[in-house]
Amino acid sequence: MESNQDIIQYQSVFKVGVVCSVDGREVKVRVDKTKNTSHILFKGALIKSVSVGAYVKIIKGFTPIIGKVDSEMLKPKESTIPEYHSSQDEFDRILVLKLVGYITPERFERGIIELPLIDNECYLLNPEEFASIHSFAKNDEPIITIGNLSTDQQVRISLGVNNLFASHVGIFGNTGSAKSYTLSKLYHELFALYD
């Protein structure tokens, strides 16, 4: 159980901004000024801040809605008083997200069950949430690990054995793109699991 202090710390460090526009599956988030850096230092760990291609969660009630940052832009602020601001304060950084799914207590689910509201808060994902997006298995299902995410070697790609081998499997790619290696890796991991 997390203490209130841990929750407050997490919210202050991992909060990205707030939703400022919802247009179907496209959501825009106004980024807090303190999150305009490439990395954040938290409890001695270097955490990548939000950027194009990153996943974020939007909290709507008890449902964490997951979006992937598709693009970003600078938008001029509508109301500024010229005498009391610097030139840096004239623009807001806006992230354009595509909604991809939501997190249940058990796992990450693809698809949309509801849309966020204006002013819902947006956060970076914690390591467990990020890993759940890249796990293609149910919690109680045996899994095999076939590799790591190319953009983050710490994130393993896991597949559920029951769904993968209970159906037809197709591996497509150009000549020399490691199709045979991928197939041998799948079967090697399967045999190692049940050896």
N, C-alpha and C positions, 0 to 999 in steps of 0.2 A: 504494500500500500504506500503510495507516494504521500509525502507530507505537503501541507499547503505551501511551504517555502519552495519545495521542489517544483510544484505546479506553477507558482508565480515566476520562478527562475526560467522554466521551460518556455512559458508564454512570452516573457519579455525578450528572450534570446531568439526563439524560433519563429516569432510572429513576423510575417512578411509585410502585410498591409491589410486593406479591406476591399471588399467587392464594390466596384463603382458602376458596373454595367452588366446586365444579363440579357443576352440575345440568343435564345435557344441554348445550344451546347457551347456557344462561345461566351466566355466570361472575361471581363476586364477587372484587374486588380490594381488599385493605387498603392504603390510601394512606399513604405515608411522611409524617411530620409536616412535613418540609421542602417538600412539594409542595402545601401548603394555601394557595397564593397564586394570583392570577389570571394572572400572567405570570412568566417566568423570563428573566433576562438572561444570554446566552451568547455570548461572543466579540463583544460589541458589538451583538448582535441581540436584539430583544425577541421571545420565543417564548411563544405562548399556552400556558398550563398546561392540565392535564386538567380537563374539565368535561362536562356532559351534551351529547351530540351529537358529541363528539370521537372520533377513532379512536386506538386504542392497539395495540401489538403485545405479544404474550406469547411469550417465548422458551422453546421446548420442544426441547431438543437443537439440531438445525440447522434447525428449522422455525419461522419467525416466523408465529404465528397472529394474525390481525387481528380485533379486536373493536370494536364501537361502543358508547360509553357511553350506556346507556338511561336510567339514573337513578342517584341517589346517596342515601346515608342516613348517619346517625350511629348507631353501635351501642355500647352501654356495654361497657367492658372487663370481662371476667369476673374477673380476678385483679388487684386493686390493694391496696396497703398504704396505708391512709388517712394515716398520718403522713408519708409520703415522696412525695407527689405534689401537683400543683396541680389545680384543677378542670378545666383544659384537657386534662389527661392522662386523664380518666375515659372518654373516648369515642374510638372509631376511626372515621375516615371510610371508608365502604365504597362502591365503585363497582359498579354492576350492569351487566355487559356482555352484549351479544348477539354471538356469533361470526358473522362475515360471510365470512371467507375466509382465505387464506394467501398468502405471498409466495414465489415460486420465484426462481431466479437470473435468469429471463427476464422475469417480470411478476407482477402480482397476479392470483390466481385466486379466483373466487367459489366458495363451498361449503366444506364441512368434510371434511378427510381424517383428522384426529385431534383429540382434546380435550386441553387443558392438564392439568397435574397440580398438586396443592396445592404451594405455595411456588415455582412457576415465577415468574420475574421479569417484570414488566410495564413497558414503556417508551413514551414519546411517540414518534411517528413522525418521522423526519427528512424534509426537504422532498422528496427523491426518492421515498421510500416513499409519502408523502401524495399526490404527483402521480400515482403509478402506480395508486392506487385510483380516480382520476378519469379515467383514460385507458382508452378502450374500443377498443384496437387492439393487435395484436401488435408486437413490436419491429421487425420487418423490413417491416411493412405501411405503405403510404402513408397519411397521416392528414390530416384537416382539423380545424381548431379552430373550434368554433361559439360559444364564449363563455367566460366565467369563472364560477367558483363564486360564488354570491350571498353566501355568508358569508365568503369570502376571495378578493378580486379578483386576488390573485397566482397563483391556481391556475387553469390553463386546462383546459377540457373538450375533449378530443380524441376523435375517432371514426375508426375504421378504414374506409377507403373500400371495400375489398373486401367486407366483411361488410354494410356499410350499404346499398350500392347493388346488391348481388346478390340482394336479396330485396324483398318488399313493405315499404313504409314507411307508418306511420300517425301522424298528428299530431293529438292530441285536446286540446280545451280549450273554455272558454266563449267567447262572442262577445267580441271585443276582447282576447283573451289572447295575441295575436301568433303565431297559427298560420301565417298567410301570410308573416309576416316570417321565421319559423323556416325555412320551406320555401325562401324566396328566399335566405336565408343559407347553407343547405346547398348549393344549386346554385351560388351565387356562389363559395363556397370550393372546390367541386369544379372549376369551370371555371378558377379562378385557379391551382389546383394543376397542371393539365395545359396551361396556356396557354404 
